């Protein structure tokens, strides 16, 4: 069975790799997460993954490129795949010498196709949507596929946190993260979302929300980790007031622990703030554009 190992340096739960490993395992493919690959290179060599994945935000570019070179020196037969925000908006990073594949946008279905079709040659996966790939001296640039629907998001397996059990600092971390939606209705010029909408124009509904049942059940599963605070990392947690009302009612009754979320000032309403506070919301983050015209 084709195997992919996601690597990271951060001592924190990374939702992207946790979501992808859960999805791939549910579809019959081996996948796992290893923290600090330099320290655990022996483990990587023993497992001999066909693919090594890295989720990349722009501030980590230097570390990712250095690590990709390190991986290539030690596992020359493994193909390196980059995903996450930076490769989505700057897929030209495929030009870097140690990068083999870049995944633009959502990775669930594309990675499943990669593991399903790969036979040892790039040509076997060169038509997988969302991927930019090196094939010899040429670079293949595929279009994105349809976004997952709301029903598909609600049916995704819960983020697989078991990979972090062997790292005490992560397993015992009292702060956990979950997600409830994907997409944002706003087009702020200082944010990436307006570009994301251009990438996926004509490829499905951008703003999608998981069912309250799905989210509450995942949070309940987290109780085995003894967490104390929860962070909901959606770009806009208050997308649907009806959804938030149902969530707050159930969260207060079934979870009753402090949480934080993200929204924008224009979505705030007095009754919603009251429900959030009663349910356990202690922090709400806002992105505020500068009041100085020169800075804007």
N, C-alpha and C positions, 0 to 999 in steps of 0.2 A: 504494500500500500504506500502511495506517495506520502511523504511526511514534510510538514512545514513547521519550523520553529521560529517564533517571534522572539526578538531580543530587545532589551531595553536597559538603560542605565539608571532610570529614576526609581527610587524606592517609594513607589506609589502605585495604586491600582490604576491601570490604563484601560479605559473602557473599550477603546477600539480593538486591541488584541483580545480582550476577554470576550467581546461579542463575537469576533471572528472565530476564535478557537471553539467556542460553544456551538456555533453554527456548523463548522466543518466536522466536528466530532459527531454531531447529530446526524450528519449525512454520511458517516462511515469513514472519515478520513482522520489520520493521526495528526494531531497538532498540539503544541504546547508553548509555554512562555518561559524564557530563561532570563534572569536578571544578571547584569554585569557579565557580559560574554567574555571579556578579557580574563576575569578571574575563573570563569567556568568553561574555559576552552576545552579542557579534557572531556567534559560531559558532552559538549557539542561534537567533538571528534568521534566519540563513541557512538553517538546517535546517527551520525552521517546524514543529516537532512538533505533532501534534494532542493529544498527552498529555505532561505533564511529571510524572514520578513522584519521590517522596521517601520514603525509608525512615526512619521516625522512632522514636527512643527518647526517653523522657520528658525527660531533661536537655537535649535539643535543641529543645524546643518553641518557644522564643522565636526561635531562628535560622530554623526552618522557616517560621513564620508571617511573619516579616520577608521571607524569601526568596520565599515565595508571593506576597506583595504586590509585590515587585520584578518577579517573572515576569509577573504580571498587567498591570503597567504597561507592560512591554516586549513581551509576547506576549499581548494580550488575548483572542485566539481559541483559545489553548491551554487545555485542561482540566487542572487540577491534581489528581493522585491521591496520597493518602497511604496508606502501608502500613507494616507493621512492628509492634512491640510496643505502642507508645502508641495508635495508632488501633484496634488490636484490642481493647484493654481500655477505651479511652475514645473510642468512635466518635462521641461528641457533638462532637468537634472539627470535625465537618462544619458546625457552626453558625458557624464563623469565616467572615468574608465572602469570603476569597479561595480557599477550599477547595471544590472541586466534587464530588469523589468520595473515599470512604474505603473501603479494602479491609480487612475483618476476617478474620484468620487467613491460611491459605495462599493465595498469590496466583497460582500457575501457571495453573490452569484458568480462574479468573475473568478474568485479564488476557488470556488467549488469546481468550475469548469477547468481551471488550470490543473488541479489535482486529479480530476477525472480523465483528462485527455493527454496529459504529459507522458511521452514514451521515451524520454531521454534526449529529444531534439526540440529546439525552439520552434521549428516548423509545425510541430503538433499542437502548439497553443497560439500560433501567430494570429489567429482570427478571433481570439477571445475578446469580447467587448470590454471597454474601459482601459485596456492595457496598451502601453507603449513598450515595445520590445526591441532589443538589438538582435538582428539576424545577420551575422557577419559584419560587413561594413555599413549596412543599411539599418534604418530605424523604422519600424512599423508602427503606425499611429491609428489605433482603432477608435471608432465612435463609442460613446457611452451607451449602455443598455437602459431599459426602463427602470425607474426607481421602484423600490419595494413599495407595495401598497400598504395602507393602514392595517388591513387584515393580516398581511404578511409580517408587519412589524409586531403586531400583537401576538403572533404565533411563534416568533423567534424564541429559541431557548434562552434561558436567563444567562447573563454574563457568567463565564466560568472562572470563578475566583480560586479554584482548587490549586492552580499553578503556583499561587503565592503561599501555600501552606508551609512550604519548606523554608520560607524566609520569615523568621519570627517577627521582625519589625513590621512586615506587611500583614501577616496573619492577625497580629494583635493590635493593629492600628484601629483606634476607636472611631475614626472618621471614614465613612464609606460614601461611594458615589453611585448614583443611578441616573438613568435617562428615561424620559417619558414621551419625547417627541423628536422629530427631525424637521428642520426647515424654519424659516422666519418670514413673516409677511412684510417686513420693512426693507428699505433699500438705502440704508445709510451709506454715504460715500466713503466713510472711514472703515467700513466693515467689508468682509469678504462675501456676504450673502448675495449682493447684487450680481457679482461675477458668477457665483454658484448657479444662480437662476439662468444665466446665459448658457452655461455649460449644459444644463439639463433641459433647456427649452424644447418642448415637444416630446419629452421623454417621461411624462408622468407628473403626478401631483407633488409639488415641492413640499408643502406643509402637511405633515402627517402626524397623527397622535395615536399612541398605543391605547388600548382599553384600560380603564381604571382597574379592572380585575387583574390584568397582566402585571401592572406596576405594583399593586398592593401585594400580590403573591410573591413577586421577586423580593420586595422589602421584607416580607415575613421570613423568607429563606435566609436573609442576612442575620437574623437573630442569633444563629449558631455561632457567629463571630463576636458576639458581645459588644456590638458597636454602640456608641453613645450619641453621635451626631451624623446627620445625613446631608449630603449635598446633591441637589438635583441640577444637572448641568445643562439643561435645555437652553437654547438661545432666548426663547420666550416662553416661560412657564405658564403665563396667563393667556395662552392662545385662545382658549375657549372657556368662558366664564362658567358655563354649565358643567364642563368637565372638571374644573377646579372645585366647584361646589360639591360635586359627588366625591372627588378625591379627598377633600378636607373632611367631609363627614365620615368617610371610612377610615381615614388615617387617624383621626382623633379616637375612634372607637377601637381600632385593631392594632395600631402601632404606638401612638402617643409618645414619640420621642422627638427631640429638637431637630429641625431641618432648616436648610438654606436653599434659596432658589434665585433665579435670574429673570428679570423682566425689563420693561421700559416704563418711564414715567407716564406716558400717554395711556397705558393699559390699566393704571391703578384706579380702583373705585372703592369708596368707603366700605361698602358691605363685604367686598372681597378681602380687604385688608383685615377686617374683623374675623372673617372665617379662617384666614391663614394664621392669624395669631392664636386663635382658639385651638387650631389643629396642632400647633407646635412650631410654626415658622418663627425663627429668631432673627434671621438675616435675609434681606433681599438686595441683590446687587443690581446696579444700574450702570449703563454706559452713558456718560454725559459728554457731549461735544463741548469744546472750549467756547467760552464767552468772548474770547479775544479774536477779532476778525482776522488779524494777521496770522494767528496760529491755525485757524480754520483753513 
